[in-house]
Amino acid sequence: MAKKVGVYICKGCGIGEALDVDALAKVASKEYKAPVVKTCDVLCAPEGIELIKQDLAGEGVNLVVIAGCSARVNYDHFDFGPEILVERVNLREQVVWTQPPDDEDTQMMAEDYMRMTLAKTKNLELPEPFIGENLSKAILVVGGGLAGMTAALEAANAGHQVILVEKESALGGWLNKVYKIAPLAAPFTELQDPDVEARVQAINDNPRIKVYTGATIASTAGAPGMFDVTINTAGGEVTERVGAIVLATGARPYDPEKLGHLGYGQFADVITQAQLEELVKAEGKVVRPSSKEEAVKVAFIQCAGSRDPEHLPYCSAACCVESIKQALYVKEQNPEAAVYVFYKDIRSSGQYEHFYKQAQMQGVVFVKADVESIEEGEGGKLAVNAQDLMMGAPTLLDEVDVVVLANGMVPSTLVDENLPPEEQTRILNLKYRQGPELPTLKYGFPDSHFICFPYETRRTGIYAAGSVRRPMDMLQAVEDATGAALKAIQCVEMTARGMAVHPRSGDLSFPEFMMSRCTQCKRCTEECPFGAINEDEKANPLPNPTRCRRCGTCMGACPERIISFKNYSVPMIGNMVKAIEVPEEDEEKPRVLIFACENDAIPALDMAGINRLNYSKWVRIIPVRCLGSLNLVWVNDAMSKGIDGVLLLGCKHGDDYQCHFMKGSELAGIRLSKVSETLDRLGLESERVQMEEVSIMDYDKIPGIIERFIEKIEEFGPNPMKGF
Amino acid sequence: MADNNVSSAPIKYDHNFAQEFFSTENGRLAQKCMQCGMCAVSCATKDLMDHSPRRLFNLVRAGKKDEVLGSNTMWMCTSCCTCKVRCPRGIPLVDVMHDLKNMAIAQNYVSYPQAAFYQAFWQEVLNRGRAFEGGVMARYYLKRGWGEIKKAFEMKDLGMSMLKHGRLPMVPPRKIKGLKELQQIIEKAQALQRKEAK
């Protein structure tokens, strides 16, 4: 497209008082020959917007550069439709609000930002959305339990076709295995029937839902909007095309065979919660498994294996409520029965506190204790030895009929490392180069960004819901399924418009590969956090744009620099680096370049400005989509330009990472460890390039981080490449 | 906090006493206790008690009848209601303590002087409709027996001084008008209390 640049400089918010705006305008018009350069008192006011709109219509400007506030504000004011590119120069938060006014260096900084942005516009193109072929808006739900059925119904009621796959012969999942369920509605005190028939009826009555029972998934190929799912059914293989997938395969109880220390396997009357449900369903009441006599003294042992580094390190969140429910079974059949619950901490999350109180009022006794052993007592009954933490004394509960272990849950996606690959659980059988199943975050749960983006897995378009995502009770699973269904709907709708799903929702750009220069090194296919790039038979990368989340990690990985977005590329950022004016050595004005992640570091830098924190006048900041998109050639460019140091501000990584793209900042760290070779070649100290982890809340630490870095750089002295 | 358990054998949980206690009018509500300890940290007289209210409820749960009814906890309670207003479970602790006092007296756990004093005061009020200190004193000493009477003689100087200043009436006051009705009211209230309990 023929670009015509219009530069508009705002004087509001103190910019006009602090900077020489006319000099700034000259940079644009003289140095960069921008055809239209205008200043305005308040650009976001109606007259400012009108000024721009007149030029769009009259002058044919189609690339608007707005020098004023941060790109994180007023973006709605400066939205001129999909045909107009808008670039922002952040004079307010990054210059005027952090630097002294009317100062030579402040003016230099503002002019540099103007140069950098205009240099960037050289290669900037209008993104054209990628629209896949034969896109489907259907949603596949895997797992027909409570979460799966809820997700299917919600998605169908929102007008989408749904395909529901269940491996058992009937829908219902865990609901089929229980006698009663904990209450799902106020007042949260009464047991409820599982009501499977009504739930299944609602699914069957819905014309938009197609159900496959007794079916498994043989393979999942393709990408969001274009998943081709092959389903193994009793009647042979069926292939369905769907747009997004909700994974609701639930969890299974933790293997009780490993709980020998609590008497499991040793005594017939020590059973798990699931076995008690079976027993009550079969017998109609709680009985001793060994003799089928009615139980009058029952002990529940919470955290049987949970919150124990030897077994399950986490809390399963639902077993306490489950035990309370089962304690009420006993009290229902015999109010005089003695029921003891041995717990570490009662976790009755949400509204279940009412349920807990109800059990207490029914006379269930809760004992905070560490259970030490289960022994055989008199008359074939059991005795529970515990250390009562409230009494600070050893205690004994004897003549127990049944001991019930709350053995927690493990996700159905957990892979048993001890089994050979062909015997491991397979659910989706993805045709992704990076492996047939979803990568898991921790303990086998496939969630990826637990706090900020629930339901998101590391495979775009596949959303986890219910107890496969994290341990939860049924009420939470219903809520979860609803959320995941909505995510899946967002995904198919966005994909149909060629937009990225979260976190860059609505982004129309996508990575394009100049395949003729590809050396098939496989770095992009390896490093993509989302498995978006497969390989074709010739070992060339095979991008799936709808799987892509547009973070640019592939762009940072590519040693040949053949991956570019229309509005974000290696040369584009390279030009920005080269546009920085580096003063001569004898002026003693060092320059430090900061590459900052758009998701955390840039907001933190902006907040530093909003709080009027002053930081060094030697820095120049370039926002990047993710530190993972940092190509080392930029460091090279900066050093050969004579810039004295490069600082990378990215997200926390490690176990509790905060990177929006999971691995981006970590990959940047790994690449940085190799940058020393490049710098050695230039004869420079490798400490001139450093990475710091910044969270979005760390705005108050930013000046200190920058200051410390600059001090270090000053020790090394100026970059000898200046002026070459 | 060490338990008063003298033997090293583990404490056996006994459901019987717990059920007995939880069937009283307010003891029923003490089932809701979740052992958070808010009552204990709120209690003004906790340091004088054998067991804080929280521990007392835990002992009830374990079924340690002698420890509970033989403790001075309920006798040290001043009914200030701080624990009651702070209890996150809404247990009316003060009323639970009253139930415990009644239970202790009914089952003859009366080793604490407070037990005798409460009964003396109560009978005095029931007979006259008003409190007469002399009467309360006489009843109290008779209830406590010879040891306590000896202690009373040691306080004779104080007694004489009070007598001189007219602070120790020797003649009982008149009974109130409508004593019969008062007694009926009290009887009715006690009947209600018995009904509330399971």
Interface residues (C-beta under 8 A of the other chain):
Chain A: K297 E336 A338 Y340 I346 Y356 K357 Q360 M361 G363 V365 F366 V367 K368 N385 D388 M390 M391 G392 A393 P394 T395 L396 L397 D398
Chain B: M1 A2 D3 N5 P10 I11 K12 Y13 H15 A18 Q19 F22 R28 Q31 K32 C33 M34 Q35 R55 N58 L59 R61 A62 R89
